[in-house]
Amino acid sequence: GVESAPSPVSEELEVDSGEINIANLIASTDPQVTHIRVYRVGNNLTQFALVVELPNATTSYLDKLKDSDIDGRLLATDNYYDAPSGLKFLSESYAMLFGVIGSKLYFTPVGVPDAWPPEYFLQFDADITGYGAVSNGILVFTKYKTYIVTGTGPTTLSQQLLRGDQGCIAFESIQKADIGTLIWASADGLCTSSGN
C-alpha cells in the first residue's frame, strides 16, 4: 500500500502507431515490492498519470491505451526521497517527522513519514541543539537562541526568533512541562516557554 519514489524518467518517446512498447523493466529485489507502476505524461496529460500497475516480475509492457482509458491517478511520489544521512533528534509533531543535521531542520510532508523532499528544510544561523512542540508551533534551539517555527504544513513553515539570549545546551534536557509547554536547560539555567 506504499509507493516509493519513481525511477528516473525515461527518454521522450514519439507515438506513431498509437502504442509504445516499454521494455527492460527491472524487477525490484526487495521482497516488500509487489508491483511496478507505469506512469506517462504528454498529449492530453499535463502531469504524470498512472497507466497500469504490473506484477513486479514483469519485464515489458505494450502501452496502447488512449489517454481517456488509463487509470489516471496522478504521481504523488515524484519528490519522495530517503531521509538525509546523519539525521538526528527524530521526532513527530503536527503529523510531520522532523530531524536535524547541523543547522538545518528537515521535515516530511504531512502524514508521509517515509518521504524527505530535499527542499523541505529550514536553515538556522547556528547548529541546532534541540527542538520540541509547543501549543502554537515548534521551538527550535541553538546554543544561545530560541526560535519558533509556525505554519500549517511543510510548504508554509517559517521561523521567527523568540529569544536571542537563551538557547538550549542539551537536547536531552528538553521536556514537556505542561500541555503545550516545554522546559529545557540553557547556559544560564532552566527555561520554560509555551511559544509566547
C-alpha positions in Angstrom: 0.0 0.0 0.0 3.0 2.3 0.0 4.5 3.7 -3.2 8.2 4.5 -3.4 9.9 7.3 -5.3 9.8 6.7 -9.0 12.7 5.6 -11.1 14.3 8.2 -13.3 12.1 9.4 -16.2 12.7 7.6 -19.5 13.7 9.4 -22.6 10.9 11.0 -24.5 9.2 8.7 -27.0 7.2 9.6 -30.0 4.0 7.7 -30.6 3.3 6.8 -34.3 1.1 3.8 -34.3 -0.9 4.6 -31.1 1.2 2.2 -29.0 4.6 2.1 -27.2 6.5 -1.0 -26.2 8.1 -0.4 -22.8 11.0 -2.9 -22.5 13.7 -3.7 -20.0 11.6 -3.1 -16.9 13.7 -4.0 -13.9 12.1 -6.0 -11.1 12.9 -5.0 -7.6 14.8 -7.5 -5.4 13.2 -6.0 -2.3 10.7 -8.7 -1.0 8.3 -5.9 0.0 7.8 -4.8 -3.6 4.8 -6.4 -5.2 4.1 -4.2 -8.2 5.6 -1.8 -10.8 3.5 1.2 -11.7 3.8 2.8 -15.1 3.1 6.5 -15.5 3.1 8.7 -18.6 2.8 12.4 -19.5 2.2 14.1 -22.8 -0.6 14.5 -25.4 -3.6 15.4 -23.2 -1.9 14.6 -19.9 -0.1 17.5 -18.4 1.1 15.6 -15.3 2.4 12.0 -14.8 -0.8 9.8 -14.7 -1.0 6.1 -13.8 -1.3 3.9 -16.9 -1.1 0.4 -15.3 0.1 -1.5 -12.3 2.1 -4.6 -13.2 3.4 -7.6 -11.2 7.0 -6.9 -10.0 8.4 -9.7 -12.2 7.1 -8.0 -15.5 9.9 -7.1 -17.9 7.9 -5.4 -20.7 4.6 -3.8 -21.4 2.8 -2.7 -24.6 1.0 0.6 -23.9 -1.8 1.0 -26.4 -4.3 2.7 -24.1 -5.8 6.1 -25.1 -5.5 8.9 -22.6 -9.2 8.6 -21.8 -8.8 4.8 -21.0 -5.9 5.0 -18.4 -6.3 4.8 -14.7 -5.4 8.4 -14.4 -4.3 8.7 -10.8 -1.5 11.3 -10.6 2.0 10.5 -9.5 2.3 11.8 -5.9 5.7 10.3 -5.0 7.9 12.2 -7.5 9.6 14.1 -4.7 9.9 11.2 -2.2 13.5 10.5 -1.1 15.1 8.6 1.8 15.9 10.5 4.9 19.1 12.6 4.7 22.2 10.7 6.0 23.1 11.8 9.5 19.7 12.9 10.6 19.3 13.2 14.4 16.7 14.2 17.0 14.0 12.5 15.0 10.6 13.4 16.4 6.9 13.7 15.2 4.9 16.9 15.6 1.8 18.0 13.8 1.7 14.8 11.6 5.2 15.5 10.2 8.5 14.0 11.1 11.3 16.4 12.0 15.1 15.8 12.2 18.3 17.8 12.3 21.6 17.9 10.6 23.8 20.7 11.8 22.0 24.0 11.3 19.2 22.6 9.2 15.8 21.4 10.4 14.4 18.8 8.0 10.8 17.7 7.8 8.4 15.4 5.8 5.1 16.1 4.1 2.0 15.8 6.4 1.2 12.2 7.0 4.1 10.8 4.9 6.8 9.8 7.3 8.9 7.9 4.7 9.3 10.9 2.3 12.0 13.5 2.7 11.9 16.0 -0.2 15.3 17.7 -0.3 13.9 21.2 -0.3 11.9 20.6 2.9 14.2 22.2 5.4 14.7 25.4 7.3 18.2 26.9 7.7 19.2 28.4 11.1 22.3 30.6 11.8 24.0 28.0 14.1 23.8 24.3 14.8 20.5 23.2 16.2 20.9 21.7 19.8 17.2 20.5 20.0 13.6 21.3 19.4 10.1 20.5 20.7 6.5 21.1 20.1 4.5 23.8 22.0 0.9 24.9 21.6 1.5 27.3 18.7 4.4 25.7 16.9 7.8 24.2 17.4 10.6 25.7 19.5 14.0 25.2 17.8 17.1 25.8 19.8 20.7 26.7 19.1 23.2 27.1 21.9 22.3 30.7 22.5 19.0 31.4 20.7 15.4 30.1 20.7 13.2 30.2 17.5 9.6 29.4 17.0 8.6 27.6 13.8 4.9 28.1 12.8 2.8 27.1 9.8 0.1 24.7 8.7 2.2 22.4 6.7 5.7 21.8 5.1 5.3 24.5 2.4 4.1 27.2 4.9 6.6 26.7 7.8 8.5 29.8 8.8 10.9 30.7 11.6 11.0 33.6 13.9 13.4 34.5 16.6 11.8 34.1 20.0 14.8 34.8 22.3 18.2 35.9 21.3 19.9 35.3 24.6 18.6 31.9 25.7 19.1 28.6 23.9 19.5 25.0 24.8 22.7 23.3 25.9 21.5 19.7 25.7 18.8 18.0 23.7 18.2 15.5 26.5 17.1 18.3 28.8 14.0 19.3 26.7 10.9 18.0 28.4 7.2 18.7 28.3 6.3 20.7 31.5 2.6 21.1 30.9 0.3 20.8 27.9 1.9 22.9 25.1 4.8 24.0 27.3 8.5 23.0 27.3 11.3 23.2 29.9 15.0 22.9 29.0 18.5 23.7 30.2 20.1 26.8 28.9 23.6 28.2 29.7 22.0 30.3 32.4 19.8 27.6 34.0 16.3 26.2 33.3 14.0 27.9 30.9 10.3 27.3 30.0 8.0 28.5 27.2 4.7 27.8 25.6 5.8 29.6 22.5 5.0 33.1 23.6 
